[in-house]
């Protein structure tokens, strides 16, 4: 009966083997998790060349399809340096309608609340004088300009019969 009881060396060997097996299991498990994480990060961070190509062609197709609306939007805001061109267009419209005008003030309004804004508002006050029909045509032309123009306030009086004079306040949208 004494022969079936394991010897001290056999028990130590089996315990050592069990500890080594558990250690090998946990190291393999950690290595597997590391490899999985690395592959997942690589997959998420790198797009395939065909995916990038496909996205490029989709964006190009969208811009080609919407070329005119994009151009209208780009023209809506006066670009820095185009202020003179805008004033010249106002002068041409005034000449066309026979309206005498003078720019009274120009004020750039900055929005301190929104510093990330891509635009700024330019307030322009113009003195005008002419017949009712001519001034009305001039205002109509201002509203139809391709630039972002908003007529904020108009004040007109007829000092002499048939001749109206006063002011118009415009807000012009300009890129920063």
C-alpha positions as CSV (number, residue, x, y, z in Angstrom):
1,X,0.0,0.0,0.0
2,X,2.8,2.4,0.5
3,X,3.8,2.3,-3.1
4,X,0.9,4.3,-4.5
5,X,1.6,7.3,-2.3
6,X,3.6,9.7,-4.4
7,X,7.1,10.7,-3.3
8,X,8.0,14.3,-2.2
9,X,9.9,14.9,-5.5
10,X,6.9,13.9,-7.6
11,X,4.6,16.3,-5.7
12,X,7.2,19.2,-6.1
13,X,7.5,18.4,-9.8
14,X,3.7,18.4,-10.4
15,X,3.3,21.6,-8.4
16,X,6.1,23.3,-10.3
17,X,4.7,22.0,-13.6
18,X,1.2,23.4,-12.7
19,X,2.7,26.8,-11.7
20,X,4.7,26.9,-14.9
21,X,1.6,26.0,-17.0
22,X,-0.5,28.7,-15.3
23,X,2.3,31.2,-15.8
24,X,2.6,30.3,-19.5
25,X,-1.2,30.5,-19.9
26,X,-1.4,34.0,-18.4
27,X,1.7,35.2,-20.4
28,X,0.1,33.8,-23.6
29,X,-3.2,35.5,-22.7
30,X,-1.5,38.9,-22.2
31,X,0.4,38.5,-25.4
32,X,-2.9,37.7,-27.3
33,X,-4.6,40.7,-25.8
34,X,-1.7,42.9,-26.8
35,X,-1.6,41.6,-30.4
36,X,-5.4,42.0,-30.7
37,X,-5.2,45.6,-29.4
38,X,-2.4,46.4,-31.7
39,X,-4.2,45.0,-34.8
40,X,-7.4,46.8,-33.9
41,X,-5.6,50.1,-33.5
42,X,-3.8,49.6,-36.8
43,X,-7.1,48.8,-38.5
44,X,-8.9,51.8,-37.1
45,X,-6.0,54.3,-37.8
46,X,-5.1,53.2,-41.3
47,X,-7.6,53.3,-44.1
48,X,-6.9,51.3,-47.2
49,X,-5.7,53.2,-50.3
50,X,-8.9,52.2,-52.1
51,X,-11.0,53.6,-49.3
52,X,-9.2,56.9,-49.5
53,X,-9.5,56.9,-53.3
54,X,-13.2,56.2,-53.1
55,X,-13.7,59.0,-50.6
56,X,-11.7,61.4,-52.8
57,X,-13.9,60.6,-55.8
58,X,-17.1,61.0,-53.8
59,X,-16.0,64.5,-52.6
60,X,-14.9,65.5,-56.1
61,X,-18.2,64.4,-57.5
62,X,-20.1,66.4,-54.8
63,X,-18.1,69.5,-55.5
64,X,-18.6,69.2,-59.3
65,X,-22.3,68.7,-58.9
66,X,-22.6,71.7,-56.6
67,X,-20.1,74.0,-58.3
68,X,-22.6,76.8,-58.9
69,X,-24.0,76.9,-55.3
70,X,-20.5,76.7,-53.9
71,X,-19.4,79.6,-56.1
72,X,-22.5,81.7,-55.0
73,X,-21.7,81.1,-51.4
74,X,-18.0,82.0,-51.9
75,X,-19.1,85.3,-53.7
76,X,-21.6,86.1,-50.9
77,X,-18.9,87.2,-48.5
78,X,-16.7,90.1,-49.4
79,X,-13.1,89.0,-49.3
80,X,-10.5,91.2,-47.6
81,X,-9.3,93.6,-50.2
82,X,-12.5,93.4,-52.3
83,X,-14.1,96.3,-50.3
84,X,-13.1,98.8,-53.0
85,X,-14.7,96.6,-55.7
86,X,-17.9,96.5,-53.6
87,X,-17.9,100.3,-53.2
88,X,-17.4,100.7,-56.9
89,X,-20.4,98.5,-57.5
90,X,-22.5,100.7,-55.2
91,X,-21.2,103.8,-57.1
92,X,-22.2,102.2,-60.5
93,X,-25.7,101.4,-59.2
94,X,-26.1,104.9,-57.9
95,X,-24.9,106.4,-61.2
96,X,-27.2,104.0,-63.1
97,X,-30.3,105.2,-61.1
98,X,-29.2,108.9,-61.0
99,X,-28.9,108.9,-57.2
100,X,-26.3,111.2,-55.5
101,X,-24.7,109.4,-52.6
102,X,-21.9,109.8,-50.1
103,X,-20.5,107.3,-47.7
104,X,-21.0,108.8,-44.3
105,X,-19.3,106.1,-42.1
106,X,-17.8,102.6,-42.2
107,X,-17.6,100.5,-39.0
108,X,-16.4,97.0,-38.6
109,X,-18.3,95.1,-36.0
110,X,-16.4,92.2,-34.3
111,X,-18.2,89.6,-32.4
112,X,-16.3,89.2,-29.1
113,X,-18.5,86.2,-28.1
114,X,-17.6,84.2,-31.1
115,X,-13.9,84.5,-31.8
116,X,-14.0,81.4,-34.1
117,X,-16.3,83.1,-36.6
118,X,-15.1,83.2,-40.2
119,X,-16.9,86.4,-40.9
120,X,-17.3,89.9,-39.6
121,X,-20.0,92.5,-40.2
122,X,-19.2,95.8,-41.8
123,X,-21.7,98.6,-41.1
124,X,-21.9,101.3,-43.8
125,X,-24.0,104.4,-43.6
126,X,-24.7,106.1,-46.9
127,X,-26.3,109.5,-47.5
128,X,-28.5,109.5,-50.6
129,X,-30.4,112.1,-52.7
130,X,-32.7,111.7,-55.7
131,X,-36.2,111.1,-56.9
132,X,-38.4,108.5,-55.2
133,X,-38.3,106.2,-58.2
134,X,-34.5,106.4,-58.5
135,X,-33.8,105.9,-54.8
136,X,-36.2,102.9,-54.8
137,X,-34.5,101.4,-57.8
138,X,-31.1,101.9,-56.2
139,X,-32.3,100.2,-53.0
140,X,-33.7,97.3,-55.0
141,X,-30.4,97.0,-56.8
142,X,-28.5,96.9,-53.5
143,X,-30.6,94.0,-52.2
144,X,-30.0,92.0,-55.4
145,X,-26.2,92.4,-55.3
146,X,-24.3,89.1,-55.3
147,X,-22.7,90.1,-52.0
148,X,-24.1,89.6,-48.6
149,X,-25.8,92.9,-48.0
150,X,-28.6,93.6,-45.6
151,X,-30.4,97.0,-45.6
152,X,-30.8,97.6,-41.8
153,X,-32.4,101.1,-41.7
154,X,-33.6,103.7,-44.2
155,X,-34.5,107.3,-43.4
156,X,-35.8,109.6,-46.2
157,X,-37.3,113.1,-46.2
158,X,-38.6,115.2,-49.1
159,X,-37.2,118.7,-48.3
160,X,-38.0,119.9,-51.8
161,X,-40.9,118.5,-53.9
162,X,-39.7,115.5,-55.9
163,X,-36.3,115.3,-54.3
164,X,-35.8,112.9,-51.5
165,X,-32.7,112.8,-49.3
166,X,-31.7,110.8,-46.3
167,X,-29.6,107.8,-45.3
168,X,-29.4,104.1,-45.6
169,X,-27.6,101.8,-43.2
170,X,-26.2,98.6,-44.7
171,X,-24.6,95.6,-43.1
172,X,-22.1,93.8,-45.3
173,X,-20.8,90.4,-44.6
174,X,-17.0,90.1,-45.0
175,X,-14.6,87.2,-44.5
176,X,-12.1,87.6,-41.6
